[in-house]
Amino acid sequence: MSAFPTWLLIVAALIIFALAVVAGHYLRRLKVAQKTQAQQLAELEQAAADQRQRVNDSIQIIARTLLDDGVGLTEASIRIRVLLDALQVEQGVRDEFVAFYQVAEKTNHIPILNDWKKLPRKKQFQYEMEMAKIEEEYKDFALDAARRILGRSF
């Protein structure tokens, strides 16, 4: 009668050992998967930070170009507004640089790129006159915003 419990104990011990080996195998696989996932997350975070830096650099270039008269106020405002929105800046930042948002809003009905090229010259001239009026109205306000945005990172 004592052989039966010993044999049963050996079988139970073998089963426990086999289960421990299987659990160890899955634990190692889990650790490898977690390490891979952490590495992928770090790479994604770095890519997002790099993209954010490129967008911030673009804002700086456009603001500097606007101040140097290398780009029109309407184009600069549209581009800066789009870039700030891409960065999902807080409402306080949008309020601080509202000049870009207002110029972009007042000119958002004007065709751009290929749609602009398709317009008859007379219609382009009408839009240019409208943009000139808006740019004159917001010029000081927008140039001040461009100066304040220099060196900022969002």
N, C-alpha and C positions, 0 to 999 in steps of 0.2 A: 504494500500500500504506500510506502514511502517513495517508491520509484515513480509512481504516477504523478505526484505533486512536483517532484524534481523535473521530470520531463516537461510538465506543463509550465513550470517556471522558465525552463530553457526556451521553449517556444515563445512564451510571452516576452522574454528578454530579446529574442531575435526579432520579433515583430516591433518592439519598441526601438531597437537599434535601426531597423530598416526605415521606420517612420522618422527617426532622427536624421538619418542620412538624406531622406527625401526632403525633409524640412530644411536641412542645411543647404541643399542644392537650390531650393526655391529662395531661401534667404540670400544666397550669393547672387542669384539672378535679379532679385529685387534691388539689392545694393548697386549692381551694375546699371540697372534701369534708372534708379534714382540719380546716380552720378551722371549718366547720359542726359537725363532730363535737366539737371542743374546746369550742365554745360550748355545745353541748347538755350535755356532761359537766359543765361549770362550772355550768350551770343546775340540773342534777340534784344536784350536790354542795351547792349553795346551798339547794335545797329540802330535802335531807336534814338539813342543819345547822339550818334553820328548824324543821323537824319535831322534831328532837332538842331544840331550845330550848323549844318548846311543851310537850313531855313533861316536861322539867326544871322548867319553870314550874308545871305541874300538880302535880308532886311537892311543890314548895314550898308551893303553896296548900293542898293537902290536909294536909301536916304542920302548917302554921300553924293551919288550921281545927281539927285534932285537938287541938292545944295550947290552943286557945281554947274547947274544948268545943262546937264547932259541928258536929261529925260524930262518930259513934260509932267506937270503936276497931276493931270488926270491919270496917265499911265502909272506913275509912281504910286498914287493913292490906291488904284485898283490892285496893283501887285502887293503892296504892303498890307492892305486889308486882307487879301487872300492868304498871305503868309501868316499873319497874326491869327487868322481863323484856323489855319492848318495846325498851328501850335496850341489851339484851344485855350487861348489866354483868358484870364478872368475878366469879369465885367469892368473892374477898375482900370485895367490896361486899355480896354476898348474905349472907356470914357476918357482916359488920358490922351489917347490918340484919335479922338473922335473926328478930327479934321479929315483924316484919310477915309474914314467910313462915310462921312458926309459927302465928300467929293465923289467917291465911288458910287454912292447911292444916287446922287443927282445926275450921274452920267451913265448909269447902268442900262439905259435904253439905247445908247449909241452903239451901233454895230462895231465889232472888232475883227481883226485878222482878215480872213477871206471874205467875210460879209462886208467889211469896210471896202475892200478892193472892188467888190461887185457894185458898189453904189455909184450912181452918176456923179460926176465932178461937182455939179451944183448942190447935190444933197450933202456931199462931203464938206463942201464949203459952209453950208448951213450948220452942220454939226461942229465944225471947227470954230465957228463964231460962238456957238452956244458953249463949247468947252472953254473958249477964251474968256467969256463972261464969268463962268463958274470959277475958273482958275484965278481970275483977278479978284473975285469976291473972297476966296479962301486962301490966297497966296500967303499972306503974312501968318495966318493961323497954321497953315500946313508947313511952312518953312520953320516955324518955331517948333512944331511937332517933330520935324525931321532932325532938328538940332538936338532935341531932347531924347530922341530914340538912339542917337549915336552912342555906342559903347554899352548899350543895354542888351541884356540877354534874357530871353523868355523861355 
